[in-house]
C-alpha cells in the first residue's frame, strides 16, 4: 500500500506544493471558526438543556421529597390532635362519671340518713303508741272490769 501511495505521489496525481499548505491553513482556520461559531454554542445549548432537564428532574424530586415530608408532618399533627381530643373527651367523660358517682353517693347517703331518721321516728312513735295502748288498755280493762263487776277495782293489773 505504501508503494502505491508513493506511485500516486510520484506520478503527479498529487503534488505537494504551496497550494497544499494553503488548503491545510484554510482547513485549520475553518476548524477554529466552526468551533467558535457553531460547535461551542451548540455544545453550550446542549449542556444548558441537559442541566435544565436534569436540574428540573432533581428539583422535581426534591419538591416531591419536601411534599412527602410535609405530608407526613401534617398527618402526624392530625394524629396528635386527634389523640389530644380523644384524651380531652375521655377526661371530660371521666370527670362527668366521677361527678355522677359523687352525686349518687351523696344522694344515697341522704336517703340512708332520711331512712334512719324515719326508722328512729317510727320506732319512737311505735314505742309511744305501744305505751299509750298499754295504758289505754289497762284503763279500758279497769273500766270494763268495774262495769262488769259493778264496783270499783282497788288494785292494778
Residue, then its C-alpha position, 0 to 999 in steps of 0.5 A: x500500500x505504501x508503494x502505491x501511495x508513493x506511485x500516486x505521489x510520484x506520478x503527479x496525481x498529487x503534488x505537494x506544493x504551496x497550494x497544499x499548505x494553503x488548503x491545510x491553513x484554510x482547513x485549520x482556520x475553518x476548524x477554529x471558526x466552526x468551533x467558535x461559531x457553531x460547535x461551542x454554542x451548540x455544545x453550550x445549548x446542549x449542556x444548558x438543556x441537559x442541566x435544565x432537564x436534569x436540574x428540573x428532574x432533581x428539583x422535581x424530586x426534591x419538591x416531591x421529597x419536601x411534599x412527602x415530608x410535609x405530608x407526613x408532618x401534617x398527618x402526624x399533627x392530625x394524629x396528635x390532635x386527634x389523640x389530644x381530643x380523644x384524651x380531652x373527651x375521655x377526661x371530660x367523660x371521666x370527670x362527668x362519671x366521677x361527678x355522677x358517682x359523687x352525686x349518687x353517693x351523696x344522694x344515697x347517703x341522704x336517703x340512708x340518713x332520711x331512712x334512719x331518721x324515719x326508722x328512729x321516728x317510727x320506732x319512737x312513735x311505735x314505742x309511744x303508741x305501744x305505751x299509750x295502748x298499754x295504758x289505754x288498755x289497762x284503763x279500758x280493762x279497769x273500766x270494763x272490769x268495774x262495769x262488769x263487776x259493778x264496783x270499783x277495782x282497788x288494785x292494778x293489773 
